[in-house]
Amino acid sequence: MTQLNTNVDVKALGKVAVLMGGSSAEREVSLMSGTGVLQALRSRGVDAHAFDPSETDLIELKRGGYARCFIALHGRHGEDGTVQGALELLGIPYTGPGVMASSIAIDKIMTKRIWRFEGLSTPDWRLVSSAAETEQALQALGAPMIVKPSREGSTIGLTKVTSPEQCAKAYALASQYDPEVLCEQFIEGDETTCPVLGEGAAAQALPVIRIVAPEGNYDYQNKYFTDTTQYHCPSGLPAHEEAAIQRLVEKAFRALGCRGWARADIMIRASDRQPFLLEINTSPGMTGHSLVPMSARAAGLSYEDLCVGILATASLDSAAGHEGAIQP
């Protein structure tokens, strides 16, 4: 069982804002996540309210007497450290990793640099700034290769490139979303994801989910709006492989200084069954198709308990704010 505290005095949580919507490319998904979280918290008696930062200034959180925030924002201005910094200045505890961990984790290149330094396996990559450099990356990394924006999620702007002729179009698409474009070696094999809950030495991985998408294409549409993608939880992987992935994501979580919760995406290379970290999401989806609730269910944790438990971990980077988290 996880270290998450689900036996919470909801009155002690105070007035809660569920931050949802926002201005990123993932606004639509964030609204779905936030609506689910809001309903779950209210069902447990939490005084929770929807709050869209793209429609209402964050200063209204202070004026409105909010005691803590559940961040259900995704992407830019939601999980990149900016809203976390604003909440630090307002002195309102929030869910998920703090300013530094959030700003690093959304930047896939900075994340990979830290993981590589820590000796954690992640696919080889190149940072490119033109179509010509994208072609050079393909020569260096080999085909197939993934081309994607460094600081977007939900596979937005992503292309799987198999020939030099595709490089210009792939670069153009990715650079629409971010001037920093990441070219990454493609790992052929099983696609998995694994959530982590907690903090520091107590951070604990939940069950691994194995993802089988139509024709191996786990894109934005297949993530959120179709029912053809298969999710296996229990994963069906050998026990030693599942345990190895859980250890890897716990290390990845701690290496970036994450707290509260996050979800790491991992590919298992078919040739030798080695797991490779792709990225870590510090404000994961909480929609009907989302993976953290699915994994939590397999660990015996309901969606409602998950939401209340995560909310209870809300804190600030400052020592005083950290003491505000309701301990298990």
Phi, psi and omega in degrees: 000150183283168178278000184295135180273110180256353179264075190249138171283103187297333178295328180290343180284337179073197180283128189241133173259128171263107182282122183213163180089260180074191188244010184277175177294347181257022182305314184301316180292320180300320179297322177291317178299311183298321179296319178295315180296316181301312180296320181295315180295316179297325180295338179260010175087010178284138177281076188253144182222143176287142179214118180253108183297342178279348181246336182228133181296141183299336179299336179294341175297318179291313181295329182277357177075029180285135183269333179198163182235138168261113182276109175247024175277149178234145174080207185302142178061016179228315179231027182251012178096346184286310179291328177298317178297319178297319180291327174300314181295325179282344180074029181251114181302148185220160180279157174085179182299160181282194187299306185294311182299320180295316183291328177286315187296328181285340179267102187298329181288313177298320178301313182294324178299317180292315180299317179297318178299323181278001178079020179266138187285129175213146183301149175299155185207167171221141171267125184236155180228017177197167177295323180296318178293330176295320176296320178296322178297321179297320177296321183284319187268335182088162179260148355286162180223145178263131175243125184206158174295146181290330189233048171229164179235188176058030180059019178293130178076014185265140176224139171264114187259132179240351181213156180303329183295339181272349190295317184297316180293319180296317179295318181299318180294310183296321184286348172296330185260338183198133176294338175268117182246132182256126170255128188229137176303132179278131177258117180275124178156202183285135177263128182223165173215153185210120177281157174229137176237145175112204184204145175056223182296337181274354179299135188222133178283144173271177179302145179284143174249129175261131188250127176237103183264156177304123181055027179070016185255088181270071184264185184304314182296314182287340177287318194241338193232006175233164179248016183270341176288135180259135178240122182252112178213104010304150189290334186082001177283155173304148185303323182290328178289316178299315180297322180295320178295316180299318177296319181296315183288328175297318177295319180297319179298312182290324182300327180269357181076029181288159174212163176083280180195159175189172178219126181257143177256133186225137170255140176255114183295126186297325187294323182224006178063026176278132177277142179234129176285131176263306182195172177228134180257122185264354170222074188295160178297148177229033179275181177296339179262000191285159193263329178298313177300324179295315178294319180298320178301319180294337177268006177087021184245120180288163178302317182295315178296321178300312182296315180295319181296318177295317179302322181294341179274358183306132182204183176240163178295328181293152181302318181297318180292327181294327180290346181283345178294139180278115189281149174293000000 
